[in-house]
Amino acid sequence: MQDQDKYAEQAASMEEPASVDATAIVPTLEEQLAASQLQVQELQDSFLRAKAENENFRRRAQEDVTRAHKFAIEGFAEVLVPVKDSLEMALQVETPSIESLKEGVEMTLKQLSAAFEKNRLLEIKPQQGDKLDPMKHQAISVVPADQEANTIVSTLQKGYLIADRLLRPALVTVAQEK
């Protein structure tokens, strides 16, 4: 029976409201306002920092694009300078022989070809009998020939591609239909 009394006292003590000061737990309106203002100030500061960072990123990206446009040809120019040097040296020779001139021109052509290759400047050299490709070839004339129509009879001038973009089409003559 003592246990029952003990349980009844515990149950009764649970039902009694605790005498806690409610004003101590709930912040006043002034405190809430001050906390909200502090939070707003922090958010504004974060927003302004993010905005400034975004603006700096945009400005740096624009400067990078400007620099890339300005110096895009720098790599190509670096490999062409030795070609120019070789040509100038050839002109400085007092009494050049035909053989030395020919050898110098061949060496200079090799330098130039290497410069083109390094910078992905590719030749378009259509062969006789190749099909006309209007994306790479420009037909100058149509001539009678003993080959299939719309095939290349002769190449008058090579064309060039930069990577996959046409710089200059190859000038060709094309076989006419029979």
Secondary structure as GFF3:
##gff-version 3
##sequence-region A 1 178
A	DSSP	alpha_helix	2	15	.	.	.	ID=ss1
A	DSSP	alpha_helix	22	25	.	.	.	ID=ss2
A	DSSP	alpha_helix	29	70	.	.	.	ID=ss3
A	DSSP	alpha_helix	74	92	.	.	.	ID=ss4
A	DSSP	alpha_helix	98	118	.	.	.	ID=ss5
A	DSSP	beta_strand	121	124	.	.	.	ID=ss6
A	DSSP	beta_strand	137	143	.	.	.	ID=ss7
A	DSSP	beta_strand	152	157	.	.	.	ID=ss8
A	DSSP	beta_strand	159	162	.	.	.	ID=ss9
A	DSSP	beta_strand	165	168	.	.	.	ID=ss10
A	DSSP	beta_strand	170	175	.	.	.	ID=ss11
###
